[in-house]
Amino acid sequence: MIPEQGNMSSTAASESRLQPLLQGSIPPMLLRLAGPNVVAMSLMTAVTIADALYVGQLGTMPLASLALVFPFQTLMQMMAAGAIGGGVTSSVARALGGDSQEQASEVAWHGVIIGGFGALAYMVVLGAFARPIFDLLGGTGQALEGAVLYAAIAFGGAAATWAFYVFSAILRGTGDTVIPARAIVAGSVIQVVLSGVLTLGWGPFPGLGIAGPAIAMIVCHGGAALYLVLCLARGGAAVRLRPCRIRTAPIADILKVGGIGLINSVTVAVTVVVVTGVVGRYGTEALAGYGLGARLELTLTPIAFGIGAALTAAVGVNVGAEQFARARRIAWTGAGMTFLVTGLIGLVAALFPGLWLDWFTGDPAAYGYGLLYLGIVAPFYGLFGGGQALYFASQGTGRLVWPVSVGVVRFLVVSATGMAALAFGWPLEAVFAGVSAGLAITGIGLALCLLGPEWRSRV
């Protein structure tokens, strides 16, 4: 039987993308895969920085509103892109590494279904019940009202964000990082402009205040998702997105990475929630300053996720092909690259914090708290970035129990330090020292995970 022309071209495209992952020099392969990711994620980070710049012009209270929403916005991104998205990328990559395009296409459709349920959860919980949640974090007055308004829009439109990240994950699993990067770059450029227009009001357009960045995010994520689904549906990718009968096997294969990965996402985000709640007890200025300092950590995301998403696909393909030694070499190489770059960012931030803080606020109190945070925490950025890259690499193996356990330990250490600071009246420096300890645990713990059996035998 002669294969259809469309299937032949799809198979050829798949083999062309996978061969560099399975053989040849590792650093050039990772740079080729990670380059588009890093550029794209850097622009997404630029969007977040631009949002903070716009909102900072509205005053300290709106900045505090962003600090209240930030942990949950981060959680949604981590769950959609890092956990479930990582599970989808890993499953698609392992299927293609085992030479099964049909299985990869089936996984892609089931990933969309799982993403739909994730979006629904955010729409219900945080789109409708944000007020009591933010109230528990110490939000009051105008800061609370602004956070509730932002959440109603950002999480009420969660379907756009989840679709955007899941479709990107499918394409990355095929070894294609260019199309997702193209969507992110275009969407981010538009979002920076649209956020400024809607937040501050430019020309004939009235300013909507804190609602502006949320509206811009949903509009741009929705447009990018539409572009990605058209790319998948037309059959040019190594997998074709099309409805199929729902089965438990592909769902289980995604969730054995993405499901347990949700625990990691929750522990990371809840760690930020706990720290935010603790810092909020030190005053609104402390909350605003901490939010500015912590927001610099978003600059680590395009590097850790950009290289990490490439690691998930590259490790997954090699595990599927039973090339375990190469998979380990790929993981170490990617982690080393990430450690060097994020460590340099942390060193510069600790020595010259004004390069960052001068952009956002002139409030002396908030500025001082930002200085305090960066001076204590930023030196540990390299360990955190390298550890995050290793977490994404571990997703490619299909087994995440030990990497997720590292995240749980980090959460316990940081939370215990924060609670103790409140109970015993410790200064804010103690809270930030606990955050630093958590970053160190991430890097060292995930490096030790590469000694585990999942890197020596197939799942």
C-alpha positions in Angstrom: 0.0 0.0 0.0 1.4 3.4 -1.0 1.2 6.0 1.7 -0.8 9.2 1.0 1.4 12.1 -0.2 0.4 14.1 3.0 1.5 11.3 5.2 4.8 10.9 3.3 5.6 14.6 3.7 4.6 14.5 7.4 6.8 11.4 8.0 9.8 13.0 6.2 9.4 16.2 8.2 9.3 14.2 11.5 12.4 12.2 10.6 14.2 15.4 9.6 13.5 17.1 12.9 14.3 14.0 15.1 17.7 13.0 13.6 19.7 15.9 15.2 18.1 15.0 18.6 19.3 11.4 18.3 22.8 11.9 17.0 25.5 14.4 16.6 26.9 17.2 18.8 24.7 18.1 21.7 25.5 21.8 22.3 24.6 22.9 18.7 21.5 20.8 18.8 20.3 22.4 22.1 21.1 25.9 20.9 19.1 25.3 17.7 16.1 24.0 19.7 16.4 26.4 22.6 17.2 29.5 20.7 13.7 30.2 19.4 12.3 29.3 22.8 14.6 31.7 24.7 13.8 34.6 22.3 10.1 34.0 22.5 10.0 33.6 26.3 12.2 36.6 26.7 9.6 38.6 24.9 6.9 37.2 27.2 9.0 38.3 30.1 9.3 41.7 28.5 5.5 41.8 28.5 5.4 41.2 32.3 8.0 43.9 32.9 6.1 46.3 30.7 2.9 45.6 32.6 4.8 46.4 35.9 6.1 49.6 34.3 2.6 50.7 33.2 1.0 49.8 36.5 3.8 51.4 38.4 2.8 54.7 36.9 -0.6 54.3 38.6 0.9 54.2 42.1 2.0 51.8 44.9 -1.5 50.3 45.5 -1.8 49.0 41.9 1.7 47.5 42.2 0.5 45.7 45.4 -2.5 44.4 43.4 -0.1 42.8 40.9 1.9 41.3 43.7 -1.3 39.6 45.0 -2.2 38.2 41.7 1.3 37.2 40.6 1.6 33.8 42.4 -1.7 32.6 40.8 -0.8 33.9 37.4 2.6 32.1 37.7 0.8 29.0 38.9 -1.5 28.9 35.8 1.5 29.4 33.5 3.5 26.6 35.3 0.6 24.2 35.2 -0.4 24.9 31.5 3.1 25.2 30.1 5.4 23.4 32.5 3.3 20.6 34.0 0.5 19.5 31.6 2.4 21.1 28.7 5.6 19.3 29.7 3.6 16.0 29.9 2.2 16.6 26.4 5.7 17.4 25.0 7.2 14.4 26.7 4.5 12.0 25.6 4.6 13.2 22.0 8.4 13.1 21.9 8.6 9.6 23.3 5.9 8.4 20.8 7.8 9.8 17.9 11.1 8.5 19.3 9.5 5.1 19.2 8.4 5.7 15.6 4.7 6.0 16.2 3.1 9.1 14.6 -0.4 7.8 15.1 0.2 7.5 18.9 1.7 11.0 18.9 -1.4 12.4 17.2 -3.7 10.7 19.7 -1.7 12.1 22.6 -2.0 15.6 21.1 -5.8 15.4 21.1 -6.0 14.1 24.6 -3.7 16.9 25.7 -6.2 19.4 24.4 -8.9 17.7 26.5 -6.9 17.8 29.7 -6.1 21.4 29.0 -9.8 22.2 28.7 -10.4 20.9 32.2 -7.5 22.9 33.6 -8.9 26.1 32.1 -12.3 25.4 33.5 -10.9 25.0 37.0 -9.2 28.4 36.8 -12.3 30.1 35.4 -14.4 28.8 38.3 -12.0 29.1 41.3 -10.0 32.2 40.6 -12.3 33.9 38.0 -15.2 33.8 40.5 -13.8 33.5 44.0 -10.7 35.7 43.9 -11.8 38.0 46.7 -11.6 35.6 49.7 -8.4 34.1 48.4 -6.6 37.5 48.1 -8.1 38.6 51.5 -6.3 35.6 53.1 -3.0 36.9 51.6 -3.4 40.2 53.4 -4.9 42.2 50.6 -6.9 45.2 51.8 -8.6 48.3 50.4 -7.6 49.4 46.9 -4.9 46.8 46.5 -7.5 44.0 47.1 -10.1 45.6 44.7 -7.5 45.9 42.0 -6.4 42.3 42.4 -10.0 41.1 42.2 -10.7 43.0 39.0 -7.5 41.8 37.4 -8.3 38.2 38.3 -11.8 38.3 37.0 -10.5 39.1 33.5 -7.2 37.1 33.5 -8.7 33.9 35.0 -12.1 34.3 33.5 -10.5 34.0 30.1 -8.2 31.2 31.1 -9.3 29.0 28.1 -7.2 31.3 25.8 -4.1 30.9 27.9 -4.4 27.1 28.3 -5.0 26.6 24.6 -2.0 28.7 23.8 0.3 26.7 26.0 -1.0 23.2 25.1 -0.8 23.8 21.4 2.8 25.1 21.8 3.6 22.0 23.8 2.4 19.6 21.1 4.6 21.3 18.5 7.6 21.3 20.7 7.2 17.5 21.2 7.7 17.1 17.5 11.0 19.0 17.7 9.5 22.2 16.2 10.3 25.2 18.3 10.0 27.8 15.5 6.3 27.9 15.0 5.5 28.3 18.8 8.2 31.0 19.0 6.7 32.8 16.0 3.3 32.9 17.7 4.8 34.1 21.0 6.9 36.8 19.4 4.1 38.3 17.4 1.6 38.0 20.4 4.1 39.5 22.8 4.9 42.6 20.7 1.2 43.3 20.2 0.6 42.7 23.9 3.2 45.3 25.0 1.5 48.0 23.0 -2.0 46.9 23.8 -1.3 46.8 27.5 0.0 50.3 27.5 -2.9 51.6 25.5 -5.5 49.9 27.8 -3.7 50.6 31.1 -2.7 54.3 30.7 -4.8 55.4 27.8 -2.9 56.6 24.8 -4.3 59.1 22.2 -8.1 58.8 21.9 -8.2 55.6 24.1 -9.2 56.0 27.7 -7.1 54.3 30.4 -8.7 51.2 32.1 -6.1 51.0 34.9 -5.3 47.6 36.4 -7.8 45.9 34.0 -5.7 46.9 31.0 -2.9 44.3 31.3 -5.4 41.5 31.9 -7.5 42.3 28.9 -4.4 42.6 26.7 -3.1 39.2 27.9 -6.3 37.3 27.1 -6.7 38.9 23.6 -3.1 38.1 22.6 -3.1 34.6 24.0 -6.4 33.9 22.2 -4.9 35.1 18.9 -1.7 33.1 19.3 -3.7 30.0 20.1 -5.8 30.4 17.0 -2.7 30.6 14.9 -1.2 27.5 16.5 -4.3 25.3 16.1 -4.5 26.2 12.4 -0.8 25.1 12.0 -1.7 21.8 13.7 -4.9 21.2 11.9 -3.6 21.7 8.3 -1.2 18.7 8.6 2.2 20.4 8.1 3.4 19.3 11.5 4.7 15.9 12.4 1.4 15.2 14.2 -2.0 16.3 13.0 -4.5 17.6 15.6 -7.8 15.9 15.0 -10.6 14.5 17.2 -10.3 10.8 18.1 -11.9 8.4 20.6 -11.1 9.2 24.2 -9.0 6.5 25.8 -7.4 6.2 29.2 -3.9 5.1 27.9 -2.8 8.5 26.3 -4.4 10.4 29.2 -2.4 8.3 31.7 0.8 8.7 29.7 0.4 12.5 29.8 -0.6 12.6 33.4 2.3 10.4 34.7 4.4 13.4 33.8 2.0 16.3 33.8 -0.2 15.1 36.7 2.7 14.6 39.1 4.2 17.8 37.6 1.1 19.6 38.9 2.3 18.9 42.4 5.6 20.6 41.5 3.7 23.6 40.0 1.5 23.9 43.1 4.5 23.7 45.5 6.4 26.3 43.6 3.4 28.7 43.3 2.2 28.0 46.9 5.7 28.8 48.1 5.3 32.2 46.4 1.8 32.5 47.9 3.2 31.8 51.4 6.0 34.3 51.0 3.6 36.9 49.6 1.3 36.4 52.6 4.2 36.6 55.1 5.7 39.7 53.4 2.2 41.3 53.3 2.2 41.3 57.1 5.2 43.7 57.0 3.1 46.4 55.2 2.0 47.5 51.7 5.4 49.0 50.9 7.1 45.7 51.8 4.7 43.9 49.6 5.2 46.2 46.6 9.0 46.1 47.0 9.1 42.3 47.3 6.9 42.1 44.2 9.4 44.2 42.2 12.3 42.1 43.4 10.6 38.8 42.9 9.5 39.9 39.4 13.1 39.9 38.3 13.1 36.2 38.7 10.8 36.2 35.6 13.9 37.0 33.6 15.1 33.4 34.5 12.0 31.9 33.0 12.8 32.5 29.3 16.2 30.9 29.9 15.1 28.0 32.1 12.0 27.3 30.2 13.5 28.0 26.8 16.4 25.5 27.3 14.2 23.3 29.5 11.4 22.8 26.9 14.2 21.7 24.4 15.5 19.3 27.0 12.1 17.7 27.5 11.8 17.0 23.8 15.4 15.9 23.3 15.6 13.7 26.4 12.1 12.3 25.6 13.1 11.3 22.0 16.3 9.6 23.3 14.5 7.8 26.1 12.0 6.6 23.5 14.9 5.4 21.3 16.6 3.8 24.5 19.7 6.1 24.2 19.9 6.7 27.9 23.6 7.8 28.1 23.0 10.5 25.5 19.8 11.6 27.3 21.9 12.2 30.5 24.6 14.1 28.6 21.9 16.3 27.1 20.5 17.0 30.5 23.8 18.0 32.0 24.7 20.2 29.1 21.4 22.1 29.2 21.6 22.5 32.9 25.2 23.9 32.7 24.2 26.4 30.1 21.3 27.6 32.2 23.3 27.8 35.4 25.9 30.0 33.8 23.5 32.5 32.3 21.1 32.7 35.2 23.9 32.9 37.7 25.3 35.9 35.9 21.9 37.6 36.0 21.8 37.0 39.8 25.3 38.3 40.4 24.6 41.5 38.5 21.2 42.0 40.3 22.9 41.5 43.7 25.7 43.9 43.0 23.8 46.6 41.0 20.1 46.3 42.1 19.4 49.8 40.9 19.7 48.7 37.3 16.4 46.9 37.9 14.5 48.8 40.6 15.1 52.3 39.1 12.7 51.4 36.3 9.6 50.8 38.5 9.2 53.0 41.6 10.4 56.1 43.3 8.8 55.2 46.6 11.8 55.0 49.0 10.2 52.4 51.3 9.2 50.0 48.5 12.6 50.6 46.8 14.4 49.7 50.0 12.6 46.4 50.4 13.4 45.6 46.8 17.1 46.2 47.5 16.9 43.9 50.5 15.3 41.1 48.6 17.8 41.2 45.6 20.8 41.5 47.9 19.8 38.2 49.8 18.1 36.1 47.1 19.6 37.0 43.7 23.1 35.3 44.3 21.2 32.0 44.3 19.6 32.5 40.9 22.1 30.2 39.1 21.3 27.2 41.3 17.6 27.8 40.7 17.9 28.2 37.0 20.1 25.1 36.6 17.7 23.1 38.7 14.7 24.2 36.7 16.4 23.1 33.5 17.1 19.6 35.1 13.4 19.4 36.1 12.3 19.9 32.5 14.9 17.3 31.4 13.4 14.8 33.9 10.0 15.3 32.3 11.5 13.6 29.2 12.1 10.4 31.1 8.4 10.1 31.9 9.1 9.7 35.7 9.1 12.6 38.1 8.7 11.3 41.7 12.1 12.4 42.9 12.2 15.7 41.1 8.8 16.6 42.5 9.9 15.6 45.9 12.7 18.2 45.7 10.0 20.8 45.1 8.1 19.6 48.2 11.2 19.9 50.3 11.8 23.4 49.1 8.2 24.4 49.9 8.5 23.0 53.4 11.8 24.9 54.1 10.6 28.2 52.8 7.2 28.0 54.4 8.6 27.0 57.8 11.0 29.9 57.7 8.2 32.3 56.9 5.9 31.0 59.6 8.7 31.1 62.1 9.5 34.7 61.2 5.9 35.7 61.9 5.7 33.7 65.1 9.0 34.9 66.6 9.0 38.5 65.2 12.1 37.9 63.0 13.0 40.7 60.6 12.2 40.4 56.9 15.8 39.4 56.2 15.0 36.0 57.7 12.1 35.5 55.3 14.3 36.3 52.3 17.0 34.0 53.6 14.5 31.2 53.6 13.7 31.9 50.0 17.4 31.7 49.2 17.7 28.3 50.9 14.8 27.1 48.8 16.6 28.1 45.6 19.7 26.2 46.7 17.6 23.1 47.5 16.2 23.2 43.9 19.5 23.2 42.2 21.3 20.7 44.4 18.4 18.3 44.8 17.6 18.1 41.1 21.2 17.5 40.2 21.2 14.5 42.5 18.1 13.2 40.8 20.1 12.5 37.6 21.7 9.6 39.6 18.3 7.8 39.7 17.2 4.6 37.8 14.9 6.5 35.4 18.0 7.7 33.6 19.1 4.0 33.0 16.0 2.1 31.9 12.9 2.7 29.8 9.6 3.5 31.5 
